[in-house]
Amino acid sequence: MQTLLLVAELFIAIALIVFVLLQRSEGGGLGMGSSSSGGGMGGLFSPRGAADTLTRTTAVLAGLFFLTCIGLNLLALHGRDTRSILDSVPAAATPAKPAAPAVPLPTGPSVPKPQ
């Protein structure tokens, strides 16, 4: 099941990239059609109709991409232990005292004593 979802997500991602690149940007980009194409403005493959179709297709592909991502996450969490770190009891209830240093620490400069 996980392999099937991964393959589906790969195809959806590639299709999503293609449909985003086909859309007409403000500067023209890789957009389909041009404003000089003949015909009325209400047709499916008129500049406006193609933009609407590409936008809808992109939205559907984005929704499918999110659904496959959620499905893959649910499959990954299926066999996982549901305990929380906060639910575990610490091993030692009392704080450990620090160990004594092996070498005595210097106390400071030594001052000669008067005789």
Secondary structure, 3 states (H helix, E strand, C coil): CHHHHHHHHHHHHHHHHHHHHHCCCCCCCCCCCCCCCCCCCCCCCCHHHHHHHHHHHHHHHHHHHHHHHHHHHHHHHCCCCCCCHHHCCCCCCCCCCCCCCCCCCCCCCCCCCCC
